[in-house]
Amino acid sequence: MKITFQVTRVWKGPEYRTLIVNTVRSAASCGYEFQAGQEYLVYTRGTEDSLQASLCSRTQLLSIASEDLKALGEGKVPLTENPNLSADR
């Protein structure tokens, strides 16, 4: 599955306002079941063109990620549009 995120903070990786992250469809296969309208702290691996998120990482709802956020620090606000996405998205 491909999930499109509106990014508000970046700590490492591409600093784009919009990113597409891949995950497998099922939690049984370590896929993360993201819900529309929720905010997440997402840990990915892979390349800029193929970011992968997993249930087996520290990806979690932002509302319960205080320990991670404290360790990560402030992060950066992404200011750039993703050139890999078409203008009609």
Secondary structure, 3 states (H helix, E strand, C coil): CEEEEECCCECCCCCECEEEEECCCCHHHCCCCCCCCCCEECCEEEECCEEEECCCCCCEEHHHCHHHHHHHCCCECCCECCCCCCCCC
